[in-house]
Amino acid sequence: MRLALVGDVMLGRLVNEALTRLPAVYPWGDVLPVLRAADAVVVNLECVLANRGRPQPGKTFTFRSDARNVAVLTAAGVRAVSLANNHTLDYGEAALVECLTVLDRAGIARAGAGRTLEEARAPAMIQAGDSVLALLAFTDNEPGWAATTDRPGVWYVPVDDPDGPAFRALLAAVAGARGAADLVIVSAHWGPNWGLAPPLDHREAARRLLEAGAGVVYGHSAHVVRGATWDAGGVVLYSCGDFVDDYAVDPVQRNEWSFVFLLDVRAGRVEGVRLVPTVIRDCQARLARGAEREAIMRRMQRLCADLGTETRCTRDGLDLVAPH
C-alpha cells in the first residue's frame, strides 16, 4: 500500500476566509491527484476545526477553521490527523472537544489530543489495503496544554528527557501499538521553529522510537523541511515542513517549500520513500515546477546527504535510496 504524509495543514485565518467562496478542494491545488492516488493520507492538522470558542488570551497566533471545512480533509482522502501540536487548543477546551466530534463524524481518525490523557495517547487505527496502520502523536510544545485524567489537552512528551516517565510511556505505547498493527507511525510535533538541521535530541529520540517498534517517525513543527533518513529498520522524516497555510515566507528558510512524502509499505515495512516537491501559493499547495522545483530538490538532497542518506532524482521527485 502507499501512504502519503504531509506536514502542517493550517486551514484558519486567510485560508478559512478563502473557503467561504472557494470549493473544499482548493487548498490542495494540483497536488490533489497525488494525494488521492494514495491508499491513506495523514496530515498534521495545525488548527482547530470548530465554530465555538474564543482565542487564547495573550497567544500571538491562533488558528481556527469553520467546522464545515472538515470537507477539505475528506476531499483529499485524509484518513487520520495528528492533533498533538501548539494550535489544537487555540480556542480553548470546548473548541477542541467540538473538533474531536467533527472528525469522528467525518470518519477521520485522530491521535495526540483528547478529552483525557488516555484518549490523547490512544493510537488512531487505519485500515489501508491489506495493512493496518497505527498513528501515535505527541508534542513537546505547550506543556500547559497537557491532557490529564480529567482535562482535555494534548499528549505532551518532552524529548529532551528521554529517560523520564513521559518518554518511557511513549515507548511503551509504541510497543503496544506494534502488537496491534502492521506499521506504527509516530507523529512528533517537536522543537522550536526554523533550522534545517535536526537537533541531536531528535535524532536520539527517533532512534529509540524505531527500536521500540515504530516503522516511521513523522516530524513537523519547524516550518521548514529537514532531511529524511533510514535508521534502525525504519524511516525518519525529521520535519515535513508547512504544506497549506497563509504564512509570510522567509526568503532564506523558505517555509513555503515542502513535499508529499509517499511511503510504499509491504508486509509491515517501508520499502520505498518518494518525495514529490510542492510549494505554497495563495493559501494552496501546488506542485513545484521549473527552477524552483530543482532548487527544492537540491536542498533536500544536501540535507539527506548530511544524514548519510543517498537520494535519486526521478520524474516525480526524489527517492530515498534504501540501505542494502
N, C-alpha and C positions, 0 to 999 in steps of 0.2 A: 504494500500500500504506500501511497505517497502522502506525506504530512507537510503542510505549509505553515511555517511560523513567521510572524512579522512582529515588529517592535510596538512602540506606543501608538495606540489609536485614540486620539483625543477628538471627541465629537462635540465639544462645548463651544462657547463664545461664537466666533465668526462662522465656524462650521455649522453649529446649531442654527444660526441665522440663515445661512445658505440653504439649509434643509427645509426651511419653511416655504421655499419656492422651487426647489430642485428635487429630483427623484432620489429615492433611498440609495440607488446605485452610484450616485455622483461621487462620493468620497473615494471610491475605488478606481475611477478613471479607466484607462485602458489596461490596467493590471487585472481587472475583474476576470477575464478568461483564464489567467494563470491560477487564480485562487479557486475558481470553480472547477478546474481540472483536477484539483487535489481531492483525496478521499476525506480529508479533515483539515480544517483551518483553525489555528489557535492564535489569539492576539492578547496583548496586554491592554485592557480597557482603561485608559488614562483619564477617566471621568466617571461621574455617576449618572446613570440613566434614571431620571426621576422628575416628577413635577412638583414635588414638595421640598421643603427645607429652606434654610437661609445660609448665606455664605459664612464660613467660619470667621469670627472676628479676628482681625489682625493678620489673616493669611493673605499674602500678596496675590497669588494666583489660585483661583477657584474655578473648577470646571464641572459644569452640569449640562447634560443634553436632555431634551424632552424625552419622556418615556417612550413615545411612539418611534423614536429613532433606533429602537432595537431592530427595526426593519432593515437598517443599514447592515447590521451583522448577519441577519438571515439571508440577505441578498447575496452575500459573498460566500455563503456556506460555512460561516463560523460555527464550529461545534462546541468550543469551550473558550472561556476567557479567564485570564488572571485578574483578580481584584486586589491583590496584595501590592498596593502602591501608595504613594503620598497624595492621591487625589480622591480616593474612594470615599472619604468622609468629609469632603469639602463642604457639603451642605448638611452635615450632621447625621446622627444615627437614624432618624426617620427616613431620610433620603436613601441611605444605604439599604435599609430593610425594604423599601419600595423597589430599589434596583434589583435586589435578590429575587423578589416576586416577579418582576418584569422579565428577567432572564429565565426563570423557571417556566413561566407561561409560554415563552417562546421556544422552549426545548433546548436552550443553550446551557451547557454545564458550566459551572464556575468553581473556582478554588481560590483560597487565600484570604477570604473575608467571610464573615458570617455573623449571626445573631449571638453566637457564643464562640469561645476558643475551639471547642470541639468541632463546630461546624466549619470554622475557618481552616482548621487543619485537615478536614476531610478531603480526600482526592476526588477530582472530577473524573468520572469514568466515561470513556468514549469507545463505542464500537465502530471501527472503521475497517471495511473489508473483512478479512478474516482475523484482524488483530484487535485486541483490547488494549487501549491506552489509558494510563493514569496520569493526571496532571496534578501536581502539588505546587503550591505557590506561597512564597514568603517574601518579606521585605525587611531591610534594616533601616528604613526611613520611618519617621514619625512614631517614636516609641510611645508617645502619649495616646496613640490610637490603638494600642494593642488590645485585642479581644481578650475577655476574661470569661469565667464561668457564667457570669450574669450580665455581661455588657457587650454589645456589638462592636466589632472592630476588625483589624487585620491580623494576620499571623506575623508577629514581629519576631525576627531572629537576628541578633547581631552576629555578623560573620567574623568580626574581629575577636570573638571569644569562642574559638572552635571547640574548646573543652568545657564550655559552660552548659548548663542544663537545657537551654533553648536549642542550641545546635545539636546536642545529643538527641533531643526529642525529634528534631528534623530527620536526622539519620535513621532513627528507629521507624519513623513514618515512611521513609523511602523503602526500607527493607520490608515493611509490612505491605506496602503497595505493590512491590515487586512480586509478592506471592499471589496477588490477585490480578495482575496484568501482564501482558506480553512485553510492554515497554513503559517505563516510568520517565516522565518529563518533569523536571524541577524548574519552575519559573522563579527567577531571582531578580527582584527589583532592588538593586543594591548599589551602594556607593554614592559619591557626590556627582554632580553634573560635570560634564566635559572631561577631556583627557582621552587620548587614543589608545593608551597602553593599559591593560587590565592591572589593577592593584595586586600586589603579591598575595594579600589575604583572599582575594577572589580566586586566584589560581589554586591555592591550597584548599579552599572550601570546595571548589569544583571537583578536584581530585577525590576528596573524601566522599562527596555525594555520589560520584561514579562508582567508587569502591563499595559503597553501601547498597548499590543496585540500580541507580539511575542509568538510563541509556542516553539521556540528553539533559544538559544543563543549558537553560534558555534564559540568558541575561538581558536586562534592559535597565533603563533609568538615566544613563549618562547623556542622552540626547544625541549621541554620535555612535556610529558603528565601530566596534572594535574587532580584532582578529578572531578567527574561529580555528579550532584545532581538534584533532583526535587525541584522546587521552584515556588511559585506564579502561579500554574497551568500549568507550562511548565517544560522544562528540560534545564539545563545549562551544557555545555561542556566547562570548563574553558580554557583548552588548549588541542588540539588534537595532538600536537607534530609534529615531522617530519615523512613523510611517504615514500617519494622517494627522494634521494639525494646522493651526493658523499662526505659528510662532514666527518671530523675527529670525532671520537667518544670520548666523555668524559666518563671515566670509572666509575665515580661516578653518574653523572646526567643521563647517558645512553640515549642519544638523538637518538639512533638507535631503541629504543623500542617504539612501538605505538600500535594502534588498528584500526580496521574498526569499526565505530560506526553505528550500524544498528538500525534504529528507525521505529517501527511499528506505523502507523498512521491510525486512523479510525475517520471519521466524524470530521476532522479538529483538532484532539487531538492526542498527542503522548501517546500511551497506553503501549508501551514497549521499552526498550533500551537494546540491546545486544552488548557487546564489544568482538570482535574477535582479540586476540593478534597477533601482527606482529613484524617483525624485519627487518632492512635494512642490506643487504649483497650485495656487488659488484654492487652498483647502482640499486638495485632491492628490492622490497618489497616481503617478504616471510612470510608464516605462521610460528609463533613461535612454537617450539617443545621442548619436554623433560623438563629438569631442567630450561632452560631459560624461557620457557612458564610459568612454575609455578612461577618463580621469578617476571615476568612481572605482573601476575595476583595478586600475594601477595601485591606488591607495590600499585597497583591500588585499591585493597580492603582497604588498610590503608588510602590512600588519600581520598577515598569516605567516609570512616568512620569518618575522621576528619571533614567532611562537614555534618555529621549526616545522611549519606545515607548508607543503608544496601545493600549488594551485595550477589548474589547467584552464585556459580560455576555451570556451565553446561558443556555438552560435547563440545560445541563450544567456550566457554569462560566464560564471566561474564554477568549476568543480573543485572541491577539496580532494586531493589525491590521498586515498586511504593508505595507511601504513601496511606494509607487507606482513 
